[in-house]
């Protein structure tokens, strides 16, 4: 089997479909235990522990933490020495991402009431953010842009990036992306030890207020553990794409769109929904035709076999209803007149409309963020954005007259909750104006 | 000792201050274990388990789950039969909270580029939200308004409230608040079993997408456990107030403002910072004078003794710098010309400006939310708001010409990441236009 075939008319469709999209969010308790022990050790011993773990896990031989520091000079140099085509592509992508995210900036506002009472919300940037970037094969410069740029646009002054370099050499594209995305400080450390250093600070690594970015199971466990001491972003599950196609897109394109998700990871999920049974067959044939030529064919084949599916539906509308149950991370609406269907989908991380909008454009350079809610969490969460790096403070200034009116209301409600000091505090302000005859 | 005195000039100030504001976020593993067992049992056995636990823990004797349902009729009736002053106060508070939160509604937007490419963010409300309301003594109608109204304003269709009624009788003010705040469905269940029912759904209790609202240690542990299956709000620590006063506010008012936080809980924290040493003494004297008359004097005395402080500073500016390190949940700037100092404070959940703006007004009826980040989390998090009940979807529609230009960029970056199907997917769109000579 290359990829499983389902039809919504099959009598066991519901059962098979549920099994297909079931999310395994179980966590290995052994990994959690080891990650937490590392975090606590770094919390206690600081730099010394970070140095030891980094030398051990990343096969390094550093004498002191300063050897892990990458200077702004080095970041700039990485950008400037890139091959021209990469430098151009990265710069265009960075500018498009910056420009899109600038629209997301929250603005402070306030209202003034008739009696002079002023109420509002102030937006400010977080002071400092840690950005975890995986090392080795999965070192993705696009991920640096997507995680750091929203923080940069929000106005975060200290963006501290950590990226392990197992064996030694940093990825030049990653450093160049860091340069373009406004990273302030960079260290070649990783794993649970890097997360701990960012959460608690060490002599060399500054403590941050929030840690974002993807990582392996140890990194995820460490992030979960330090949550509360610092903020964290979502802990991502395997990536998913769901393609709805009316049968009018070239089947080779659709097969390749499914591959582009499947090639990430054997656990990644790629699903096609189409009302056109012949088209479904054509995509399957194309998969079989194109797969042998793909450099990552082993991963793609495993992903499609284990978690992929082509589902024949009654209609595009039925496909949309099914998509909405899945709440996919990525949804391609590869149909004519896609706007007709957009509002049928309530839950999706990102929607790609029309045959020309393949997910890969969004992954790299269209502008919107590629860090999206996985594992059905699009029901309640959102793409990473500037909003994740701004915080809000309520600001209240109640006038004398306002305090008189509101104080009487607060007094009644406070007594209803048996909170008499709340009542007393409000009533001092009321009585003050009473005594002055207002 | 009624309340400790510190002075920023003391040579051991830093040490004493750090000890004062240290946050104990440890979790009792025994409670966690028991809560998780209850959640798993409800996940497996549904209504049957909820019924058993509720009868056992809340001393009820219900035969079926329907006995726990509170109808819309009952909510309306609770509001209509309230004493007139309470009905008026609750209605005014609800309307002010609604009106303030309407300003927070996020709006969808999109931009269209020259080549017709359209990019944007769509805001939609969550489908369904669970609201946990503590029962017994800590049944706070104001908390119902503050948690449910932002969801209601966001447009959440199903707001499912759970409130335990140990012994039997529901709090009429709580039900009336639920009526005003747009609660759709209500059940008199609580504890870890109610959280589990909301997260997984049972035959009687509908599954929701996010659970918000305060609760005891079991509720917090259950929320932490189901996070990922559903969204959750922050897990709140003890409440805190920090008052900065220039010495020109009536010391009785300030003492009562400190009481209004201290009366919540023996772990609540109330701190006064003032550059006026005589005023500091006057507040202490007022505390001693007013305390014996307070109905909750035992709790207030314990809170002030264990976690309270009056700190004499060099200046209001120094007080602001210290406040910023604490990142308090509530900050009263009880000074003349408070606007002068607002921007010195980067981290606070809510700021109350001027002697007339006591925290109690914000707790009940000014309009901004009273669910605020505790335990220094104001460094990276925000008051509860409409934004917590809206989610965002990126929407991309790339034109043919856009796909041609962006495809070439994506191709370079994808190959730089060794993701050849990403490249292939983008290049199919590029080649299509090439073959048509654009």
Interface residues (C-beta under 8 A of the other chain):
Chain A: X25 X85 X86 X88 X89 X90 X92 X93 X100 X103 X104 X109 X111 X117 X119 X121 X122 X124 X126 X127 X137 X140 X141 X142 X173 X209 X210 X228 X229 X230 X231 X235 X250 X252 X253 X256 X257 X259 X260 X262 X263 X264 X294 X295 X296 X300 X338 X342 X345 X346 X347 X348 X349 X350 X351 X352 X353 X354 X356 X357 X358 X359 X360 X361 X362 X363 X364 X365 X366 X367 X368 X369 X372 X375 X377 X378 X379 X380 X381 X382 X383 X385 X387 X391 X392 X393 X394 X395 X396 X397 X398 X399 X400 X402 X403 X406 X407 X408 X409 X410 X412 X413 X414 X416 X417 X418 X419 X420 X421 X422 X423 X424 X425 X426 X428 X429 X432
Chain B: X25 X85 X86 X88 X89 X90 X92 X93 X100 X103 X104 X109 X111 X117 X119 X121 X122 X124 X126 X127 X137 X140 X141 X142 X173 X209 X210 X228 X229 X230 X231 X235 X250 X252 X253 X256 X257 X259 X260 X262 X263 X264 X294 X295 X296 X300 X338 X342 X345 X346 X347 X348 X349 X350 X351 X352 X353 X354 X356 X357 X358 X359 X360 X361 X362 X363 X364 X365 X366 X367 X368 X369 X372 X375 X377 X378 X379 X380 X381 X382 X383 X385 X387 X391 X392 X393 X394 X395 X396 X397 X398 X399 X400 X402 X403 X406 X407 X408 X409 X410 X412 X413 X414 X416 X417 X418 X419 X420 X421 X422 X423 X424 X425 X426 X428 X429 X432
